[in-house]
Amino acid sequence: MVRPAARDVRTALPPPPAEPPTDPTVAAARAINHKIGEPMLEVAPAYLSDIEAADVLALLCDQIGEPLEHGLAARRYALSGDRRALHDAGTEGQTVTGSGP
């Protein structure tokens, strides 16, 4: 039971696409999400789990009018650089504030 879990954790992520996204809106949204994620990491450092980070970020997200799920997704994206973090919260192709397409 532990071996499969360890193997899953160690499995390498697929390589990023060779070319940046052709849609400038998606490229801009990723850059904005990363920039918003950096302050989220300052408030809820990387060593905190998502559950602990949610407790810390709930007030901040409420104050800036951001859904907590988007704040957590931006934090994960800034931490990992993996765009799949944005898919979890449905923020791919839009800014974290939801002003995208």
C-alpha positions in Angstrom: 0.0 0.0 0.0 2.8 2.4 0.8 4.9 1.5 -2.3 2.2 2.4 -4.8 1.6 5.7 -3.0 5.3 6.5 -3.0 5.5 5.6 -6.7 2.6 7.9 -7.4 4.3 10.8 -5.6 7.6 10.2 -7.3 6.1 9.9 -10.8 7.5 12.7 -12.9 5.1 15.3 -14.2 4.7 15.4 -17.9 7.0 18.0 -19.6 5.5 21.4 -20.2 4.5 22.2 -23.7 7.4 23.0 -26.0 5.8 26.3 -27.0 4.0 28.8 -24.8 0.2 29.0 -25.2 -0.8 30.6 -28.5 -3.8 32.3 -26.9 -2.5 35.5 -25.4 -5.3 35.6 -22.9 -4.3 32.2 -21.4 -0.6 33.3 -21.3 -1.5 36.5 -19.5 -3.8 34.7 -17.1 -1.1 32.3 -16.1 1.3 35.2 -15.5 -1.3 37.0 -13.4 -2.2 33.9 -11.4 1.5 33.4 -10.6 1.9 37.0 -9.4 -1.2 36.7 -7.2 0.0 33.3 -5.9 3.3 34.8 -4.6 1.6 37.0 -1.9 -0.6 33.9 -1.1 2.6 32.0 -0.4 3.8 34.9 1.8 0.7 34.7 3.9 0.5 30.8 3.8 4.0 29.5 3.3 4.7 26.3 1.3 5.2 24.2 4.4 1.5 24.5 5.3 -0.9 21.9 4.0 -3.8 23.1 1.9 -6.1 22.7 4.9 -3.8 24.8 7.1 -3.4 27.3 4.2 -7.2 27.6 3.8 -7.5 28.6 7.4 -4.9 31.3 7.0 -6.1 32.5 3.5 -9.8 32.5 4.2 -9.7 36.0 5.7 -7.4 37.4 3.0 -9.5 36.0 0.2 -12.7 37.4 1.8 -11.1 40.8 2.1 -10.0 40.9 -1.6 -13.3 39.3 -2.8 -11.6 36.2 -4.1 -13.1 32.7 -3.7 -10.9 30.6 -1.4 -10.5 27.9 -4.0 -9.0 30.4 -6.5 -6.6 31.7 -3.8 -5.5 28.2 -3.0 -5.1 27.4 -6.7 -3.0 30.5 -7.3 -0.8 29.5 -4.3 -0.3 26.0 -5.7 0.5 27.4 -9.1 3.1 29.8 -7.7 4.6 27.0 -5.7 4.7 24.4 -8.5 4.5 26.3 -11.8 2.3 23.4 -12.9 -0.7 24.8 -14.8 -2.8 21.8 -13.7 -3.1 23.6 -10.3 -5.3 26.1 -12.1 -7.6 23.4 -13.5 -8.5 22.2 -10.0 -10.2 25.5 -9.3 -11.5 26.1 -12.8 -9.2 29.1 -13.2 -7.4 28.1 -16.5 -7.8 30.8 -19.0 -9.0 33.4 -16.5 -7.4 35.6 -13.9 -7.8 34.5 -10.3 -10.2 37.3 -9.9 -12.5 35.8 -12.5 -12.2 38.6 -15.0 -11.0 36.3 -17.8 -13.0 34.9 -20.6 
